[in-house]
């Protein structure tokens, strides 16, 4: 029996919109909400009209697309030995259900995703955005089958997965797990599970937005040829997608970003960030790349020895970088910084402490406050400007939640001429307080953990440093 919910009227309405333009995922979601149809049904309806096939034929064809990948998964599960993952899938499979997580569906999806990756390294997978996202797609589908989900509903899930994968395939233009195994896998997992669990089209979109967010800017190529690391990328896709689905379906968590905006941003970040991030990854991880002796023998004399020497150099440099970081750590029992309201120690805590230092140096009634923030801080002005003003006007501590909640409406603050300016320079946060007896200017740099780096100040940098120390504010370079 068909599980189609599509009527002739639904298809007519969908067809009208398709004649006007290529529908984005966000537009399909909006239309699904209008027609009160799940996103999976909308995706199949669109394919029916585009390909001239029946509902059930679309489902059969979509599931059939995974035939090779499911076979590769079985090979990885039974006897696979990947050159970078070893026998991880068979190791886990022989330990039975629940080996990774106490949720049978998720446990099996994780094991089978890893099995698909092992199979990928041995016999290959059919790629969507890349072979990386084929792993969680295939692992999730096999887990759904094994845990008793109706066959037609599994086929519908495969269609929605392919829709999401196709979008990421079009958006992937360079190296990057953010547009492949981790990113696409997370988004497709969230979409499929939310749709299967009865979520509306809008809920599916919200779950995808949540799932995509932590994957943005995660190039993987230098890591995919180091032993082991890729396992947590593709496994994370299953876990992140499931978490996103459950959060949307079981809570009132607000998610306002349109899915089109989220995927467009992910694709743009992918293009812009992958090359420089990959260069850094390669610098550190090159000595750990998995090598084949037969291939290394093809190199010019001396090159293999250079790579071997590079391992010692990279490790020595990393040791010194770590030593510097650890030398800057506070005593173990005093690691935590002071409480910061507003949700971010870097976006709120550091700017507030800058303002507190300025407050300690000003004298007399304040007539004007000028705030200058770098782009990322400026974009988060809704959470940091109230904190800056409570610190500048009242000297309030970063933990003063009561003042934070009301400061923008206080007469004393409303009487002050406050200006806010965006700067292009990274990390910069500046404040100028104009007061009757002594005005103050502070040029500082933003640091996490509510720390502040003071660059320059009026009346003097020395006075600003002394004020910060008196207030117990941690200063860094």
Secondary structure, DSSP 8 states (H G I E B T S, - for coil): -------HHHHHHHHHHHHHS---HHHHHHHHHHHT--HHHHHHHHHHHHHT--HHHHHHHHHHTTHHHHHHHHHHHHT--BTTTBTHHHHHHTT-TTSS-S-HHHHHHHHHHHHHHHHHHHH----SS-HHHHHHHHHHHHHHHHTT--HHHHHHHHHHHHHHHHHHHHH--SS-GGGTTTHHHHHHHHHHHHHHTT--HHHHHHHHHHHHHTTTT---HHHHTBSSTHHHHHHHHHHHHHHHHHHHHHS-----S-HHHHHHHHHHHHHHHHHHHHHHHHHHHGGGB---HHHHTTS-TTHHHHHHHHHHHHHHHHHHHHHHHHHT---GGG-S----SSS-IIIIIHHHHHHHHHHHH-BS-EEEEEEEEEHHHHHTHHHHHHHHHHHHHH---TT-HHHHHHGGG-HHHHTSEEEEEEESSTTEEEEEEEESSB-EEEEEEE-STT-EEEEEEES-HHHHHHHHHHHT--B--
